[in-house]
Amino acid sequence: MNLKLKTAVFLLLMLILLVPMVQQNTGLFKVKNLHGQVGTAAYPKFTVKTWFSDEFQVQFNRATEENVGFRNVLIRLKNQIEYGLFHKANASGVVVGKQRYLYESDYIRSYTGRDYLGDYFWEQKFNRLKLVADTLLKSGVKVAIVLEPGKATYYPEFIPQRFKKFHSKQSNYQAILLESEKKKIPLLDLNKLFSEKKSTSLYPLFPKGGIHWSNGGMVTAADTLLGFINGTLQLPVADLVIDRVEMSDSLRGTDGDVADLMNLLRAPNHPKMGYPVFHLDQTDSAHKPRVLVISDSYLFSLLGSKIPEKAFANEAFWYYNQSVYPDSWASPKEVGSLDVPKEVESMNLVLIMVTERFYHRFDWDFTDVLYSHYYPAAPKEYRYDYIRDISRNPPWFDDIQQQADYSGVLMEDKLYDNAGYLFWQADQAGKIPHDTGYYRMNIMKDPVLMKQIREKASLNNISVDEQVTKDAIWIQQQQVK
């Protein structure tokens, strides 16, 4: 290598090393922030105490890493290379599907039924929901379920093959549909509606690079929801009228929310999207219903479009049954600070709206809080409550679900075993009475007993499920004597 070439290589290396330092100290070039980034770490103030505790060094290293020049550009470059070459998404929980359709893994898990909570859980949940709904109806409050759609159900053809080998025959989605029908609780299935409209819609109801329904999908859902409230629930609300649809190559709103989180240099390709322009035909404001919605992040797009504000007499959205909106826009307000029964009883309608990803969380314990209030003396179902505890602890729930995937043991059995362990921990002295569900599960696991149950059910002209419950209660009573 001649001297000139050596010198050129040396100068190039020095330039590569110096440019980030110059950028860090001068901010000469404007660099786009990363999505999800909340500021950068500040350099710590030196003290003898923080030096000897190692706190100063740790904070200094972190600040240096986060403030290095062109850091965001380099991160985007790395992400772009890994996405382009290996179909890898450097964003938590994001899965790159076939033809580069983006999913969040929780939606796929729910679609494949790998997070199924089991028959026992759903029977208990809807037994409580039915009692709560009947109690509220006496106060003039109706309760209904709205199953928001999920991208995995809408685009099953693009789900990577590696997820499909875990597909279960049962799912929380199917259980909710079955139990709501048995208990006669009104339900709007937007998941099914979106799948049916997929082939005829003028625009995608789910975006390629987003996880929430598209803007056009939101309008479709809102129109159907208002029709459901007005028709099935017999509560007068405004009609949604679409004036025109603007087709655009540029994404708006949340239509690229997951792709944005991947922090790429270049946004992924996407089909042309539809953006309906609409208005609501107003109804008499004196007859608008007061509506409370227990839901997830899907409702934010409805709030942003002003649909609840215009269609209902109020705006009341309890996000994950924890944060109260619109109050929390100004300052945080928690559901726990409210007199929940009083608030609920002041409504005309309660909508439990939940998307595919959260079917296993369903109502975020809304039903159970009211059930405890209205039926404080009701017998405890300890295993049901322990399964609820596990399902609202994501790391624990995820770990159990992964164990079920790779052990071949059903998720519901794993959950029940973990709930049984918690019961055993709490009842070392054997003083807590077993609940009916415990004896039901034991009966259903015994093929000899189940044969006898089916014979008795036929003689008594009742369903096998009812006979199982009767026998479980009888066994429970014998144990108490």
C-alpha positions in Angstrom: 0.0 0.0 0.0 1.6 3.3 -1.0 1.9 6.3 1.3 -1.0 8.3 -0.3 -3.4 5.5 0.1 -2.4 4.9 3.7 -2.8 8.6 4.4 -6.3 8.6 2.8 -7.4 5.6 4.8 -6.1 7.2 8.0 -7.8 10.4 7.3 -11.1 8.6 6.5 -10.9 6.7 9.8 -10.2 9.9 11.7 -13.1 11.5 10.0 -15.4 8.7 10.9 -14.3 9.0 14.6 -14.4 12.7 14.7 -17.7 13.5 13.0 -19.9 12.0 15.7 -18.0 14.0 18.4 -18.4 17.2 16.4 -22.1 16.5 16.0 -22.5 15.7 19.7 -20.9 19.0 20.7 -22.3 21.3 18.0 -25.6 19.8 16.9 -24.6 20.9 13.4 -27.1 18.6 11.7 -30.7 18.1 12.6 -31.3 14.5 13.5 -34.8 13.0 13.7 -35.8 11.6 17.1 -36.5 7.9 17.5 -40.2 6.9 18.0 -40.8 6.1 21.6 -37.7 8.0 22.7 -38.3 10.2 25.8 -35.3 12.5 26.0 -31.7 11.4 26.6 -29.8 10.7 29.8 -28.1 13.8 31.4 -24.5 13.7 32.5 -24.3 13.3 36.3 -22.7 15.7 38.7 -19.5 14.3 40.3 -19.5 13.6 44.0 -17.2 11.4 46.1 -20.2 9.4 47.2 -21.5 8.6 43.7 -17.9 7.9 42.6 -17.3 5.2 45.2 -20.8 3.7 44.8 -20.3 3.4 41.1 -23.4 5.4 40.4 -21.4 8.2 38.7 -19.7 5.9 36.3 -22.9 4.1 35.3 -24.8 7.3 34.6 -21.8 8.8 32.8 -21.5 5.8 30.5 -25.3 5.8 29.8 -25.3 9.6 29.0 -22.3 9.2 26.7 -24.0 6.3 24.8 -27.3 8.2 24.5 -25.8 11.5 23.4 -23.2 10.3 20.9 -23.5 12.2 17.6 -25.7 10.6 14.9 -26.7 7.8 17.3 -30.3 7.8 16.1 -29.2 7.6 12.4 -26.9 4.6 13.2 -29.7 2.9 15.1 -32.1 3.4 12.2 -29.4 2.1 9.8 -28.9 -1.0 11.9 -32.7 -1.6 12.1 -33.0 -1.1 8.3 -30.3 -3.6 7.5 -31.7 -6.3 9.8 -35.3 -5.7 8.6 -34.2 -5.8 4.9 -31.9 -8.8 5.1 -33.5 -10.9 7.9 -37.1 -9.7 8.2 -36.3 -8.8 11.8 -38.2 -6.0 13.7 -36.2 -4.3 16.4 -39.4 -3.4 18.3 -40.8 -5.2 21.3 -43.3 -7.9 20.4 -43.4 -7.0 16.7 -43.5 -9.9 14.2 -42.7 -9.4 10.5 -45.1 -11.7 8.6 -45.3 -12.8 5.0 -45.0 -10.0 2.4 -43.7 -7.9 5.4 -47.1 -7.4 7.0 -46.5 -6.4 10.6 -48.2 -7.9 13.7 -47.8 -7.8 17.4 -47.2 -11.3 18.8 -50.1 -11.1 21.3 -52.6 -10.9 18.5 -51.2 -14.0 16.9 -51.2 -15.8 20.3 -54.9 -15.0 20.8 -55.8 -15.9 17.2 -54.1 -19.3 17.6 -55.8 -19.9 20.9 -52.5 -20.4 22.8 -53.7 -18.2 25.6 -57.0 -19.9 26.2 -58.1 -19.6 29.8 -60.3 -22.7 29.9 -64.0 -23.5 30.2 -64.0 -23.1 34.0 -62.7 -19.6 33.9 -65.2 -18.4 31.3 -68.1 -20.0 33.0 -67.2 -18.2 36.2 -66.7 -14.9 34.4 -70.0 -15.0 32.6 -71.9 -16.2 35.6 -70.8 -13.1 37.4 -71.3 -10.9 34.4 -74.9 -12.1 34.0 -75.7 -11.4 37.6 -74.1 -7.9 37.4 -75.9 -7.2 34.1 -79.3 -8.2 35.6 -78.7 -6.1 38.7 -77.8 -3.0 36.6 -80.8 -3.5 34.4 -83.0 -3.0 37.4 -81.4 0.5 37.6 -82.0 1.1 33.9 -78.4 0.4 32.9 -77.8 -2.0 29.9 -74.6 -4.0 29.5 -73.2 -5.1 26.2 -70.0 -6.6 24.8 -68.2 -5.3 21.7 -65.4 -7.6 20.4 -63.0 -5.2 18.5 -61.2 -6.8 15.6 -57.7 -8.1 15.5 -55.1 -8.0 12.7 -54.3 -11.7 13.1 -57.9 -12.6 12.3 -58.1 -10.1 9.5 -54.8 -11.2 7.9 -54.3 -14.8 8.9 -52.7 -15.6 5.5 -49.6 -13.5 6.3 -48.9 -15.0 9.8 -45.5 -16.7 9.7 -45.8 -20.5 9.5 -43.8 -21.0 12.8 -46.8 -19.7 14.8 -49.4 -21.9 13.2 -48.0 -25.2 14.6 -49.3 -24.2 18.0 -52.8 -23.6 16.8 -55.5 -24.7 19.4 -59.0 -25.9 18.7 -60.3 -23.6 21.4 -59.8 -19.9 22.0 -61.0 -17.1 24.3 -62.7 -15.6 21.4 -64.9 -18.6 20.9 -65.6 -18.9 24.6 -66.8 -15.3 24.8 -69.1 -15.8 21.9 -70.5 -19.1 23.4 -70.9 -17.8 26.9 -72.5 -14.5 25.9 -75.1 -16.4 23.8 -75.8 -18.8 26.7 -76.2 -15.9 29.1 -78.1 -13.8 26.6 -75.7 -10.8 26.9 -75.8 -8.6 23.8 -72.6 -8.8 21.8 -71.4 -7.1 18.7 -68.7 -9.1 16.9 -66.6 -6.6 14.9 -63.9 -9.3 14.5 -66.3 -11.3 12.3 -67.6 -8.2 10.6 -64.1 -7.1 9.5 -63.3 -10.5 8.1 -66.6 -10.6 6.1 -66.0 -7.1 4.7 -62.3 -7.7 3.8 -63.0 -8.8 0.2 -65.5 -6.1 -0.6 -64.1 -3.0 1.2 -62.8 -0.2 -1.0 -59.8 0.1 1.3 -58.0 -2.0 3.9 -59.7 -2.1 7.3 -56.3 -2.8 8.9 -53.1 -1.2 7.6 -50.1 -3.2 6.6 -47.7 -1.4 9.0 -50.2 -0.6 11.8 -51.7 -2.7 14.6 -54.9 -0.8 15.2 -57.8 -0.6 12.8 -57.1 1.8 9.9 -58.8 5.2 9.9 -61.3 3.7 7.4 -61.7 0.6 9.6 -62.5 2.9 12.6 -65.3 4.6 10.7 -66.7 1.2 9.6 -66.6 0.1 13.3 -68.2 3.3 14.5 -71.0 3.1 12.0 -71.7 -0.5 12.9 -71.5 0.3 16.7 -74.0 3.2 16.5 -76.4 1.0 14.5 -76.0 -1.8 17.2 -76.8 0.7 20.0 -79.7 2.2 18.1 -81.1 -1.1 16.9 -80.3 -4.0 19.2 -80.0 -2.0 22.4 -82.9 0.3 21.5 -81.0 3.5 22.6 -81.3 6.5 20.3 -78.0 7.7 18.8 -77.0 9.6 15.7 -76.5 7.9 12.4 -73.0 8.2 10.9 -73.1 9.4 7.3 -70.0 9.1 5.0 -69.8 12.2 2.7 -66.8 11.0 0.7 -63.7 8.8 0.9 -60.2 10.3 0.3 -57.8 7.7 -1.1 -54.2 8.5 -0.2 -50.7 7.1 -0.7 -49.7 8.9 2.5 -50.5 7.4 5.9 -52.5 9.4 8.5 -53.1 8.9 12.2 -52.1 5.5 13.5 -52.0 3.7 10.2 -48.2 3.2 10.5 -47.9 3.0 14.3 -46.0 -0.3 14.4 -43.7 0.5 11.4 -42.9 3.8 13.2 -41.8 1.9 16.3 -39.3 -0.1 14.2 -37.3 3.2 13.6 -36.2 2.4 10.1 -34.4 4.8 7.7 -37.2 4.2 5.1 -40.8 3.5 5.9 -42.0 0.1 4.5 -44.2 0.0 1.4 -47.9 0.0 2.0 -51.1 -0.1 -0.1 -53.2 3.0 -0.8 -55.4 3.8 2.2 -58.9 5.2 2.4 -59.9 8.1 4.7 -63.6 8.7 5.0 -65.0 12.2 5.6 -68.2 11.8 7.6 -70.7 13.6 9.8 -73.3 12.5 12.3 -77.0 13.2 11.9 -77.7 14.7 15.2 -80.5 13.3 17.5 -82.4 15.2 20.2 -79.8 15.9 22.8 -82.4 15.3 25.5 -82.6 11.7 24.5 -78.9 10.9 24.0 -77.8 8.0 26.2 -75.1 8.2 28.9 -72.5 5.7 27.9 -69.5 4.2 29.8 -66.9 2.4 27.8 -64.4 0.0 29.4 -61.9 -0.5 26.7 -58.3 -0.5 25.4 -56.3 1.8 23.1 -58.7 1.2 20.1 -61.1 3.7 21.6 -58.7 6.6 21.4 -59.3 6.9 17.7 -63.0 7.2 18.3 -62.4 9.9 20.9 -60.1 11.7 18.5 -62.8 11.7 15.8 -65.3 13.2 18.3 -67.8 10.4 17.7 -68.6 9.7 21.4 -68.8 13.4 22.1 -71.4 13.9 19.4 -73.3 10.7 19.7 -73.7 10.4 23.4 -74.8 12.6 26.2 -71.4 12.3 27.9 -67.8 11.0 27.4 -66.7 8.3 29.8 -63.9 6.0 28.9 -62.1 3.8 31.5 -58.8 2.8 29.8 -58.0 -0.8 30.9 -60.5 -0.1 33.7 -57.7 2.0 35.3 -57.5 5.5 33.9 -60.5 7.8 33.5 -60.8 9.7 30.2 -61.3 12.5 29.2 -60.4 13.6 32.7 -56.9 12.2 32.4 -56.0 14.4 29.5 -55.6 17.3 32.0 -54.2 15.3 34.9 -54.1 11.6 35.8 -57.4 10.3 37.3 -57.7 6.6 38.3 -60.9 4.5 38.4 -59.9 3.5 41.9 -60.7 7.1 43.1 -64.3 6.8 42.0 -67.4 5.4 43.6 -67.6 2.8 40.9 -71.2 1.5 41.5 -72.5 5.0 41.7 -70.8 6.0 38.5 -72.0 2.9 36.6 -75.6 3.3 37.8 -75.7 6.8 36.5 -75.3 5.5 32.9 -77.8 4.1 30.4 -75.3 1.8 28.8 -72.0 0.1 29.7 -69.9 -1.2 26.8 -67.2 -3.7 27.4 -65.0 -3.2 24.3 -61.9 -5.4 23.9 -59.6 -6.3 21.0 -58.2 -9.7 20.1 -55.0 -9.1 21.9 -56.8 -8.7 25.3 -59.5 -11.3 25.1 -57.8 -13.1 28.0 -58.1 -9.9 30.0 -61.7 -9.2 28.7 -63.1 -6.6 31.1 -60.0 -5.9 33.2 -61.9 -7.0 36.3 -64.7 -4.6 35.9 -67.3 -7.3 36.3 -65.6 -8.7 39.4 -65.5 -5.4 41.2 -69.2 -4.9 40.8 -69.9 -8.6 41.6 -68.1 -8.2 44.9 -70.1 -5.0 45.6 -73.5 -6.5 44.7 -72.9 -10.0 46.1 -70.5 -9.7 49.0 -71.7 -12.9 50.6 -71.3 -15.0 47.5 -69.1 -18.1 47.8 -65.5 -17.6 46.8 -64.1 -19.2 43.7 -60.5 -19.1 44.8 -59.0 -20.7 41.6 -60.9 -18.3 39.4 -59.5 -15.4 41.4 -56.0 -16.8 41.2 -56.3 -17.3 37.4 -57.4 -13.6 37.3 -54.3 -12.7 39.3 -52.0 -14.6 36.9 -53.6 -13.2 33.8 -53.1 -9.6 34.9 -49.4 -10.3 35.6 -47.9 -10.3 32.0 -44.5 -11.9 32.8 -46.0 -14.7 34.8 -48.8 -15.3 32.2 -46.4 -15.2 29.3 -44.1 -17.7 31.1 -46.9 -20.1 31.6 -48.1 -19.8 28.0 -44.6 -20.5 26.8 -44.3 -23.6 29.0 -47.6 -24.8 27.5 -46.3 -24.3 24.0 -43.2 -26.4 24.5 -44.5 -29.0 26.9 -47.6 -29.9 24.9 -49.7 -29.4 28.1 -52.8 -27.3 27.5 -52.6 -23.7 28.6 -55.8 -24.0 30.7 -54.3 -27.0 32.6 -51.1 -25.1 33.3 -53.1 -22.1 34.6 -55.2 -24.4 36.7 -52.1 -26.1 38.2 -50.6 -22.7 39.0 -53.8 -21.5 40.6 -53.9 -24.7 42.6 -50.4 -24.1 43.8 -51.4 -20.6 44.9 -54.4 -22.1 46.7 -52.1 -24.7 48.4 -49.7 -21.9 49.5 -52.6 -19.9 51.0 -54.1 -23.0 52.7 -51.2 -24.8 54.4 -53.5 -25.5 57.3 -56.3 -26.8 55.1 -58.8 -24.3 56.5 -60.0 -22.7 53.2 -62.9 -24.6 51.8 -62.5 -25.8 48.2 -64.7 -24.0 45.8 -67.3 -25.6 43.5 -65.0 -25.2 40.5 -62.3 -27.4 42.2 -64.8 -30.3 42.4 -66.1 -29.6 38.9 -62.6 -29.9 37.5 -61.9 -33.1 39.4 -65.1 -34.7 38.1 -64.4 -33.7 34.5 -60.9 -35.2 34.6 -62.3 -38.6 35.7 -63.6 -40.6 32.7 -65.5 -43.0 35.0 -67.3 -40.2 36.8 -68.1 -38.5 33.6 -69.7 -41.6 32.2 -71.9 -41.7 35.3 -72.6 -38.0 34.9 -73.8 -38.4 31.3 -76.2 -41.2 32.4 -77.6 -39.1 35.3 -78.0 -36.0 33.0 -80.0 -38.1 30.6 -82.2 -39.4 33.4 -82.7 -35.9 34.9 -83.3 -34.4 31.5 -80.6 -31.7 32.0 -77.4 -30.9 30.3 -74.1 -32.7 31.2 -72.7 -29.3 32.4 -75.6 -28.8 34.8 -75.2 -32.3 36.1 -71.5 -31.8 36.7 -72.3 -28.6 38.7 -74.9 -30.4 40.8 -72.6 -33.3 41.6 -69.7 -30.8 42.4 -72.0 -28.9 44.8 -73.0 -32.2 46.5 -69.4 -33.3 47.0 -68.5 -29.9 48.3 -71.4 -30.0 50.9 -70.3 -33.5 52.0 -66.7 -32.2 52.6 -68.0 -29.4 54.8 -70.0 -31.7 57.0 
